Structure formats: C-alpha cells, structure tokens
Amino acid sequence: KQWYQRRVRGAQSDVEKQPSDPGYQTAPIATPVEEESSYVPSNYIKRVQALYRYTKASDDELTLPVGALVYVLQEHSDGWSEGFYNGQYGYFPANFTTDIR
C-alpha cells in the first residue's frame, strides 16, 4: 500500500475502500472503450481491460478510463505493468485491470 500511495500522491483508491465506506462504488463489467489507435504492438504478452479509472501521476504512466483495452508489454513484481493504450506507452497499476481474451 505504501508504494501505491507514493505513486498517486496519497489518494485513496476505490480498490482500498470497503463497501461500508461513503462513496464506495462497485465496478460493473466494463464495456470496452473505443481505441483511437489501430496499431497493435507485436511484442505484447496479453490484453487487459481497466476496471477502474486511473489518472497518471507522472509522465511515464498511462491514463486509463474504465473499459480501456491495454496491451501489456511487461509485468513487474511491484504490481505495476508496462503497456500500450491509445497510442502511448507507459506504466499502470495492474490491480486496476483484469485479463481478457
């Protein structure tokens, strides 16, 4: 949790909230967001879909809307992945996504 808070400047994510917390929202099964880029990286290892919105906290991260389809290029042991979305490469929190076929 400490690394996560450092990355998003202390903001509490929906993942950390409990159902009894004010403002808690469950994530419905997301509808894929229309991708603006038709480019697909040839070296991707899997595709994931964003379950939660994520706004980048630094220039090397991706901003993901709910439902974004991301091509994962590398997974890291710290819970972050590198991916490609909407014509951009960057890091994103893996726990905000789910694997898709």
Secondary structure, 3 states (H helix, E strand, C coil): CHHHHHHCCCCCCCCCCCCCCCCCCCCCCCCCCCCCCCCCCCCCCEEEEECCCECCCCCCECCECCCCEEEEEEECCCCEEEEEECCEEEEEEHHHEEEEC
